[in-house]
Amino acid sequence: MRGLEWKKLSSEHVNQPTDQLKETIVQVGEGNFLRGFVDWMIHQLNEKGLYDGKVVAIQPTPHGKVVPKLNAQDGLYTSVLRGVENGETVNRAELIQSISRGIDPYNNWSEVLELARSPHIEFMFSNTTEAGLTYHQESFDESSSPLSFPGKVVAFLYERYKAFEGDTNKGITLVPCELVEGNGDLLKEIVLKLINDWNLSDDFKQWVEEANLFCNTLVDRIVTGFPRGEEEDFRERLGYDDILLTVGEPYHLFVIDAPEHVAKKLPFDQAGLNVKWGDTTPYRELKVRLLNGAHTMMFAACYLSGVDTVYQSMTNEKLAAFVKDGLFNEILPTVDADDEEKEAFATSVLERFSNPFLEHQLTDIGMNPLYKFKTRVVPSLLAYVNKFVELPEKLSFSLAALLAYTKPVGKEGAFLAGDRDGTRYVIRDNEETLNFLSDVWAAYDAKEATLEETVYNLLANEAIWGENLTQIEGLTKKVASDLEKGIHSLV
């Protein structure tokens, strides 16, 4: 069968169409994670008769490429969950029908506004990465899409407010999935600031605060996306060609801090899903510091060492030892949680990293890498220094690897390009950070600054790290020394 022309996935592959379901959810973001997590969950609810709504996916940036593919497949895609679940190896493929369509707001803003005026919309989910959940000063033009995610939220809510004349029963529940502490509170704070920036009415501002609910959340599932290199195997297995096929692990956790009436509308737990309703704090520290922190600690060092995925890293003796040592000896001691609980969680992290089914690309973890390092690793680094009055060896080295990874050799579209032994990769971050990296490394390449001076300039940027990291005794020299020795000096 190999080499044949396979039919592209479309509605003709659906046995039980869901066209009758109303569009009840707006989703800002259309990437692998949301499709392998939230949209997968909504599909489970619909399948079990516990919900009767569909998702409209909004492209978050002008550079997105998913919406045309999504619409070409009638909103359909395949979710494949592979790994170990309750001691059993699983490998499940499921056709997901929860998305009705995708919208590119930069070319079809009127469709987004029409959606805002729909009486059926109840929820807004999002995942625009941590960098997307930030304040950006921008102007407001009702006829075109704001660039930032919070700007889109304000414009959407403003259109809804006008359409329903301030009816407090027409507010929505916003469920951001960006991995930022207090993400719902932060989104609300930025939304209110933009309302002030744009001189929108006090009545609208009051409606936003009183009629709409901003939920803090915590999400956990490793979603690796399209299984590169396995295309033919999946075509034969599924019987169609799915360019949006999304692979993830069976494990999932969704914590949503929302009142009971929201839980009743989205009864995830009744569908057998691992969704917790209530305070996210007890779960956040373990997840962000141990799982995401370990991911961010390892990605640059392992990738620059020559491997491409998390699993490949764990099958390399030196790299696996680097990850384990950093996780158990440098991150774990700084996490304030029950010893037995955090030890068990750290052990599960290594098991998930060692899942042979997941081709979790290290370059995917490396999207917006400086912001991720700030939120996921810097707290552990600082806590270790405070607790032991010395630098953590592996975390310090991971910072050096991060700086090496983000040293640009050129441009890649709107982003920068790095180089690994002749192979180019994309360095993705916000424009301000990318410009800063270009300027600092250009001075080094022009021999206008030594390596240690360059490291100092990079680590002193409080806008990137949240504080001046050069004030940590010995860190600048340690990072510069690791950079000079090269990536193979430790791992």
For each residue, the residues with C-beta under 8 A, 3 or more apart:
1: 4 236
2: 232 236
3:
4: 1
5:
6: 235 239 240 241
7: 10 12 13 239 240 241
8: 72 73 240 241 242 243
9: 13 73 74 76 77 78 95 240 241 242 243 244
10: 7 13 73 74 76
11: 14 17 74 76
12: 7
13: 7 9 10 76 95 239 240
14: 11 17 18 76 95 97
15:
16:
17: 11 14 20
18: 14 21 46 54 97 98
19:
20: 17
21: 18 24 46 52 53 54 100
22: 52 53 54 120
23: 53 54 55 56 100 115 118 120 121
24: 21 52 53 54 120 121 122 123
25: 42 53 54 55 56 121 122 123 124 125
26: 55 56 58 115 121 123 124 125 156 172
27: 30 34 38 39 55 56 57 58 99 124 125 126
28: 58 60 124 125 126 127 128 149 152 153
29: 33 34 57 58 60 125 126 127 128 177
30: 27 34 35 57 58 59 60 64 66 67 70 102
31: 34 35 66 127 225
32: 35 36 223 224 225 226 246 248
33: 29 36 37 127 177 219 221 223
34: 27 29 30 31 37 38 39 57 125 127 177
35: 30 31 32 39 40 77 79 96 99 223 244 246
36: 32 33 39 40 79 221 223 225 246 247 248
37: 33 34 40 41 177 219 221 223 248 252 254
38: 27 34 41 42 55 125 127 177
39: 27 34 35 36 42 43 55 57 96 98 99
40: 35 36 37 43 44 79 94 96 98 248
41: 37 38 44 45 254 268 271 273 275
42: 25 38 39 45 46 51 53 54 55 98
43: 39 40 46 47 79 94 96 97 98
44: 40 41 47 48 268 271 272 273
45: 41 42 48 50 51 266 267 268 271
46: 18 21 42 43 49 50 51 52 53 54 97 98
47: 43 44
48: 44 45 270 271
49: 46 52
50: 45 46 267 270 271
51: 42 45 46 265 266 267
52: 21 22 24 46 49
53: 21 22 23 24 25 42 46 120 122
54: 18 21 22 23 24 25 42 46 75 98 99 100
55: 23 25 26 27 38 39 42 98 99 100 125
56: 23 25 26 27 99 100 101 102 103 115
57: 27 29 30 34 39 66 67 70 99 101 102 103
58: 26 27 28 29 30 102 103 105 112 152
59: 30 64 66 67 102 103 104 105 106
60: 28 29 30 64 126 128 132 149 152
61: 64 128 147
62: 106 147
63: 413 414
64: 30 59 60 61 67 104
65: 68 69
66: 30 31 57 59 69 70 102 244
67: 30 57 59 64 70 71 102 103 104
68: 65 71 72 102 104
69: 65 66 72 73 243 244
70: 30 57 66 67 73 75 77 99 101 102 244
71: 67 68 74 75 101 102
72: 8 68 69
73: 8 9 10 69 70 76 77 242 243 244
74: 9 10 11 71
75: 54 70 71 97 99 100 101 102
76: 9 10 11 13 14 73 95 96 97 99 242
77: 9 35 70 73 95 96 99 242 244 245 246
78: 9 93 94 95 96 234 238 242 244 245 246
79: 35 36 40 43 93 94 96 246 248
80: 91 92 93 94 227 234 245 246 247 248
81: 90 91 92 94 247 248 249 250
82: 90 91 92 247 248 249 250 355 357 358
83: 89 90 249 250 251 352 355 357 358
84: 87 88 89 90 250 351 355
85: 88 90 250 251
86:
87: 84
88: 84 85
89: 83 84
90: 81 82 83 84 85 250
91: 80 81 82 357
92: 80 81 82 250
93: 78 79 80 234 237 238
94: 40 43 78 79 80 81
95: 9 13 14 76 77 78
96: 35 39 40 43 76 77 78 79 99
97: 14 18 43 46 75 76
98: 18 39 40 42 43 46 54 55
99: 27 35 39 54 55 56 57 70 75 76 77 96 102
100: 21 23 54 55 56 75
101: 56 57 70 71 75
102: 30 56 57 58 59 66 67 68 70 71 75 99
103: 56 57 58 59 67 108 111 112 115
104: 59 64 67 68 107 108
105: 58 59 108 109 111 112 145 152
106: 59 62 109 144 145
107: 104
108: 103 104 105 111 112
109: 105 106 112 113 143 144 145
110: 113 114
111: 103 105 108 114 115
112: 58 103 105 108 109 115 116 145 152 155 156
113: 109 110 116 117 155 156 159
114: 110 111 117 118
115: 23 26 56 103 111 112 118 121 156
116: 112 113 121 156 157 159 160 163
117: 113 114 159 160 163
118: 23 114 115 121
119: 164 170
120: 22 23 24 53
121: 23 24 25 26 115 116 118 124 160 172
122: 24 25 53 172 173 265
123: 24 25 26 172 173 174 175 266
124: 25 26 27 28 121 153 156 172 173 174 175
125: 25 26 27 28 29 34 38 55 175 176 177
126: 27 28 29 60 132 149 174 175 176 177 178
127: 28 29 31 33 34 38 176 177 178 219
128: 28 29 60 61 131 132 133 149 178
129: 132 133 178 367 368 371
130: 133 134 178 179 180 368 371 372 375
131: 128 134 368 371 429 430
132: 60 126 128 129 148 149 178
133: 128 129 130 149 150 176 178 180 183 186 187 190
134: 130 131 148 150 190 430
135: 148 150 190 193 194
136: 147 148 150 151
137: 197
138: 146 147 148 151
139: 198
140: 146 151 154 155 194 197 198 200
141: 144
142: 155 158 159
143: 109
144: 106 109 141
145: 105 106 109 112 152 155
146: 138 140 151 152 154 155
147: 61 62 136 138 151
148: 132 134 135 136 138 151 152
149: 28 60 126 128 132 133 152 153
150: 133 134 135 136 153 154 187 190 191 194
151: 136 138 140 146 147 148 154 155 194
152: 28 58 60 105 112 145 146 148 149 155 156
153: 28 124 149 150 156 157 174 187 191
154: 140 146 150 151 157 158 191 194 195 198 200
155: 112 113 140 142 145 146 151 152 158 159
156: 26 112 113 115 116 124 152 153 159 160
157: 116 153 154 160 161 172 191 204 208 212
158: 142 154 155 161 162 200 204
159: 113 116 117 142 155 156 162 163
160: 116 117 121 156 157 163 164 170 172
161: 157 158 164 166 204 207 208
162: 158 159 165
163: 116 117 159 160 170
164: 119 160 161 167 170
165: 162
166: 161 203 204 207
167: 164 170 211
168: 171 207 210 211
169: 211
170: 119 160 163 164 167 211
171: 168 207 208 210 211 212 213
172: 26 121 122 123 124 157 160 212 213
173: 122 123 124 212 213 215 258 262 265
174: 123 124 126 153 184 187 188 212 213 214 215
175: 123 124 125 126 184 215 217 256 258
176: 125 126 127 133 180 183 184 187 214 215 217
177: 29 33 34 37 38 125 126 127 183 217 219
178: 126 127 128 129 130 132 133 183
179: 130 183 219 288 292 375
180: 130 133 176 183 186 375
181: 284 288 375
182: 185 186 216
183: 133 176 177 178 179 180 186 187 216 217
184: 174 175 176 187 188 214 215 216 217 257
185: 182 188 189 214 216
186: 133 180 182 183 189 190
187: 133 150 153 174 176 183 184 190 191 214
188: 174 184 185 191 192 208 209 214
189: 185 186 192 193
190: 133 134 135 150 186 187 193 194
191: 150 153 154 157 187 188 194 195 208 214
192: 188 189 195 196 205 208 209
193: 135 189 190 196 197
194: 135 140 150 151 154 190 191 197 198
195: 154 191 192 198 200 204 205 208
196: 192 193 199 200 205
197: 137 140 193 194
198: 139 140 154 194 195
199: 196
200: 140 154 158 195 196 204 205
201: 204 205
202: 205 206
203: 166 206 207
204: 157 158 161 166 195 200 201 207 208
205: 192 195 196 200 201 202 208 209
206: 202 203 209 210
207: 161 166 168 171 203 204 210 211 212
208: 157 161 171 188 191 192 195 204 205 211 212
209: 188 192 205 206 212
210: 168 171 206 207
211: 167 168 169 170 171 207 208
212: 157 171 172 173 174 207 208 209
213: 171 172 173 174 258 259 262
214: 174 176 184 185 187 188 191
215: 173 174 175 176 184 256 257 258 262
216: 182 183 184 185 256 257 280
217: 175 176 177 183 184 254 255 256 257 280
218: 253 254 255 280 283 284 287
219: 33 37 127 177 179 253 254 255
220: 251 252 253 254 283 287 291
221: 33 36 37 248 249 251 252 253
222: 248 249 251 352 355 358 360
223: 32 33 35 36 37 246 247 248 249
224: 32 227 247 248 358 359 360 361 364
225: 31 32 36 246 247 361 364
226: 32 243 244 245 246 247
227: 80 224 230 231 234 245 247 359
228: 231 359
229: 359
230: 227 233 234
231: 227 228 234 235 241
232: 2 235 236
233: 230 236 237
234: 78 80 93 227 230 231 237 238 242 245
235: 6 231 232 238 239 240 241
236: 1 2 232 233 239
237: 93 233 234
238: 78 93 234 235 242 245
239: 6 7 13 235 236
240: 6 7 8 9 13 235
241: 6 7 8 9 231 235
242: 8 9 73 76 77 78 234 238 245
243: 8 9 69 73 226
244: 9 35 66 69 70 73 77 78 226
245: 77 78 80 226 227 234 238 242
246: 32 35 36 77 78 79 80 223 225 226
247: 36 80 81 82 223 224 225 226 227 357 358 359
248: 32 36 37 40 79 80 81 82 221 222 223 224 358
249: 81 82 83 221 222 223 252 352 355 357 358
250: 81 82 83 84 85 90 92
251: 83 85 220 221 222 274 352
252: 37 220 221 249 273 274
253: 218 219 220 221 274 275 276 283 287
254: 37 41 217 218 219 220 268 273 274 275 276
255: 217 218 219 275 276 277 278 280 283 284
256: 175 215 216 217 262 263 275 276 277 280
257: 184 215 216 217 277 278 279 280
258: 173 175 213 215 262 263 277
259: 213 262 263
260: 263 264 277
261: 264 265
262: 173 213 215 256 258 259 265 266 277
263: 256 258 259 260 266 267 269 277
264: 260 261 267
265: 51 122 173 261 262
266: 45 51 123 262 263
267: 45 50 51 263 264 270 271
268: 41 44 45 254 271 273 275
269: 263 272 273 275 277
270: 48 50 267
271: 41 44 45 48 50 267 268
272: 44 269
273: 41 44 252 254 268 269
274: 251 252 253 254
275: 41 253 254 255 256 268 269
276: 253 254 255 256 283
277: 255 256 257 258 260 262 263 269
278: 255 257
279: 257 282
280: 216 217 218 255 256 257 283 284
281: 284 285
282: 279 285 286
283: 218 220 253 255 276 280 286 287
284: 181 218 255 280 281 287 288
285: 281 282 288 289 335 336 337
286: 282 283 289 290 291 335 337 341 342 345
287: 218 220 253 283 284 290 291 292
288: 179 181 284 285 291 292 293 375 376
289: 285 286 292 293 331 334 335 376 379 380
290: 286 287 293 294 327 331 332 335 342 345 346 349
291: 220 286 287 288 294 295 345 349 352
292: 179 287 288 289 295 296 372 376
293: 288 289 290 296 297 331 376 377 380
294: 290 291 297 298 323 326 327 331 349 353
295: 291 292 298 299 310 365 376
296: 292 293 299 365 369 372 373 376 377 398
297: 293 294 301 323 326 327 331 377 394 395 398
298: 294 295 301 302 310 313 319 322 323 326 362 398
299: 295 296 302 303 362 363 365 366 369 405
300: 303 304 362 366 369 398 401 402 404 405
301: 297 298 304 305 319 322 397 398 401 487 490 491
302: 298 299 305 307 310 312 313 316 319 322 323 362 491
303: 299 300 307 308 362 363 366 405 420 425
304: 300 301 401 404 405 420 487
305: 301 302 316 319 487 488 491
306: 420 421
307: 302 303 312 313 316 319 362
308: 303 312 361 362 363
309: 312 313 358 359 360 361 362
310: 295 298 302 313 314 353 358 360 362 365
311: 314 315 353 354 355 356 358 359 360
312: 302 307 308 309 315 316
313: 298 302 307 309 310 316 319 320 323 353 362
314: 310 311 319 320 323 350 353 354
315: 311 312 320 354
316: 302 305 307 312 313 319 320
317: 320 321
318: 321 322 491
319: 298 301 302 305 307 313 314 316 322 323 491
320: 313 314 315 316 317 323 324
321: 317 318 324 325
322: 298 301 302 318 319 325 326 394 490 491
323: 294 297 298 302 313 314 319 320 326 327 350 353
324: 320 321 327 328 350
325: 321 322 328 329 330 394
326: 294 297 298 322 323 329 330 331 392 394 395 398
327: 290 294 297 323 324 330 331 332 346 349 350
328: 324 325 331 332 346
329: 325 326 332 333 394
330: 325 326 327 333 334 380 384 392 393 394 395
331: 289 290 293 294 297 326 327 328 334 335 346 380 395
332: 290 327 328 329 335 342 343 346
333: 329 330 384 387 388
334: 289 330 331 379 380 383 384 387
335: 285 286 289 290 331 332 342 380
336: 285
337: 285 286 341 342
338: 341 342
339: 342 343
340: 343 344
341: 286 337 338 344 345
342: 286 290 332 335 337 338 339 345 346
343: 332 339 340 346 347
344: 340 341 347 348
345: 286 290 291 341 342 348 349
346: 290 327 328 331 332 342 343 349 350
347: 343 344 350 351
348: 344 345 351 352
349: 290 291 294 327 345 346 352 353
350: 314 323 324 327 346 347 353 354
351: 84 347 348 354 355
352: 83 222 249 251 291 348 349 355 358
353: 294 310 311 313 314 323 349 350
354: 311 314 315 350 351
355: 82 83 84 222 249 311 351 352 358
356: 311
357: 82 83 91 247 249
358: 82 83 222 224 247 248 249 309 310 311 352 355
359: 224 227 228 229 247 309 311
360: 222 224 309 310 311 364 365
361: 224 225 308 309 364 365
362: 298 299 300 302 303 307 308 309 310 313 365 366
363: 299 303 308 366 367 425 426
364: 224 225 360 361 367
365: 295 296 299 310 360 361 362 369 372
366: 299 300 303 362 363 369 405 425 427 428
367: 129 363 364 372 428
368: 129 130 131 371 372 428 429 430
369: 296 299 300 365 366 372 373 402 405 406 427 428 429
370: 373 374 402 406 429 433 464 465
371: 129 130 131 368 374 375 429 430 433 464
372: 130 292 296 365 367 368 369 375 376 377
373: 296 369 370 376 377 378 398 399 402 465
374: 370 371 377 378 464 465 466
375: 130 179 180 181 288 371 372 378 379
376: 288 289 292 293 295 296 372 373 379
377: 293 296 297 372 373 374 380 381 395 398 399
378: 373 374 375 381 382 465 466 469
379: 289 334 375 376 382 383
380: 289 293 330 331 334 335 377 383 384 392 395
381: 377 378 384 385 392 395 396 399 472
382: 378 379 385 386 472
383: 334 379 380 386 387
384: 330 333 334 380 381 387 388 391 392 395
385: 381 382 388 389 390 391 392 472
386: 382 383 389
387: 333 334 383 384
388: 333 384 385 392
389: 385 386
390: 385
391: 384 385 395 396 472 474 475 478
392: 326 330 380 381 384 385 388 395 396
393: 330 396 397 490
394: 297 322 325 326 329 330 397 398 490
395: 297 326 330 331 377 380 381 384 391 392 398 399
396: 381 391 392 393 399 400 475 478 479 482
397: 301 393 394 400 401 482 490 491
398: 296 297 298 300 301 326 373 377 394 395 401 402
399: 373 377 381 395 396 402 403 475 479
400: 396 397 403 404 478 479 480 482 483
401: 300 301 304 397 398 404 405 482 487
402: 300 369 370 373 398 399 405 406
403: 399 400 406 407 455 458 479 483
404: 300 304 400 401 407 483 487
405: 299 300 303 304 366 369 401 402 418 427
406: 369 370 402 403 416 418 427 429 437
407: 403 404 418 437 441
408: 411 416 417 418 427 434 437 438 441
409: 417 418 419 424
410: 416 417 424
411: 408 415 416 417
412: 415 416 417 424 426 427
413: 63 426
414: 63 431
415: 411 412 426 427 428 429 434
416: 406 408 410 411 412 426 427 434 437 438
417: 408 409 410 411 412 424 425 426 427
418: 405 406 407 408 409 424 425 426 427
419: 409 422 423 424 425
420: 303 304 306 423 425
421: 306
422: 419
423: 419 420
424: 409 410 412 417 418 419
425: 303 363 366 417 418 419 420
426: 363 412 413 415 416 417 418
427: 366 369 405 406 408 412 415 416 417 418 434 437
428: 366 367 368 369 415
429: 131 368 369 370 371 406 415 433 434 437
430: 131 134 368 371 433 434
431: 414 434 435
432: 435 436 463
433: 370 371 429 430 436 437 464
434: 408 415 416 427 429 430 431 437 438
435: 431 432 438 439
436: 432 433 439 440 461 464
437: 406 407 408 416 427 429 433 434 440 441 458
438: 408 416 434 435 441 442
439: 435 436 442 443
440: 436 437 443 444 449 454 457 458
441: 407 408 437 438 444 445 454
442: 438 439 445 446
443: 439 440 446 448 449 454 457
444: 440 441 447 448 449 450 451 454
445: 441 442
446: 442 443
447: 444
448: 443 444
449: 440 443 444 453 454 457
450: 444 453 454
451: 444 454 455 480 483 484
452: 455 456 476 477 480
453: 449 450 456 457
454: 440 441 443 444 449 450 451 457 458 480
455: 403 451 452 458 459 476 479 480 483
456: 452 453 459 460 470 476
457: 440 443 449 453 454 460 461
458: 403 437 440 454 455 461
459: 455 456 465 468 469 470 475 476 479
460: 456 457 468 469 470
461: 436 457 458 464 465
462: 465 466 467 468
463: 432
464: 370 371 374 433 436 461
465: 370 373 374 378 459 461 462 468 469
466: 374 378 462
467: 462 471
468: 459 460 462 465 471
469: 378 459 460 465 472 475 476
470: 456 459 460 475 476
471: 467 468
472: 381 382 385 391 469 475
473:
474: 391 477 478
475: 391 396 399 459 469 470 472 478 479
476: 452 455 456 459 469 470 479 480
477: 452 474 480 481
478: 391 396 400 474 475 481 482
479: 396 399 400 403 455 459 475 476 482 483
480: 400 451 452 454 455 476 477 483 484
481: 477 478 484 485
482: 396 397 400 401 478 479 485 489 490
483: 400 403 404 451 455 479 480 486
484: 451 480 481
485: 481 482 489 490
486: 483 489
487: 301 304 305 401 404 490 491
488: 305 491
489: 482 485 486
490: 301 322 393 394 397 482 485 487
491: 301 302 305 318 319 322 397 487 488
